[in-house]
Amino acid sequence: GIRARDQLHRYLEEAIAEKLREDKAAEPGDALDMIILSTRELGQELSVQELKETAVELLFAAFLTTASASTSLVLLLLQHPAAVAKIRQELAAQGLGRARRGYQIPKGWSVMYSIRDTHETAAVYRSPPEGFDPERFGAAGEDARGASGRFHYIPFGGGARSCLGQELAQAVLQLLAVELVRTARWELATPAFPAMQTVPIVHPADGLRLFFHPLAPSAARDGLHL
């Protein structure tokens, strides 16, 4: 663990040193750039040690939410084997606008948004929102990437306060999906799919218990067997 920490710190020190050498007038490209820029706007400068500790915090702060999204990904892929088959076929071969509210909020009310309810708003999407459609938010998708879809897809929030760790979370989830589909098949270890809870975040009420089986090399290559 100590060796892994030291290796991570060495990598971060190199990355931070490179960022500190970059053009100070450039637009921020990631969370670390935003932190450096915001402190400079206040007339301050963080030390390399402070930036390193902040970067480590960013890397590990989103573990629980990413774990929740990973669990949902595994469960939904299990429930929709056709999506798994399509991913394997693709592996074998190799959207912003103005938000519209339209409501009057009475004075004194507290307002909060629900990511889950937003993603299930039938008027927003052309395909049924309760259906599992992996291509809904893809690069070629039409549902939430057009001029009117800026806040239709908000798993990481939106605007200035969106999640700083979203790029890392997306990379982790994509890697999980690829490696899982490429190397294994899985099935429930329980008689039925688990009941889901939504508070504080979406998760199976009693956990997601599964049996995992390694794929034969030919199945992983051809994408034929689930």
Secondary structure, DSSP 8 states (H G I E B T S, - for coil): -HHHHHHHHHHHHHHHHHHHHS-TTS---SHHHHHHHHHHHTT----HHHHHHHHHHHHHHTHHHHHHHHHHHHHHHHH-HHHHHHHHHHHHH-------------TT------HHHHTT-TTT-SS-TTS--TTTTSTT--SSSSTT-TTT--TT--GGGS-TTHHHHHHHHHHHHHHHHHHEEEEESSSS---EE-SSS-EETT---EEEEE--HHHHHH----
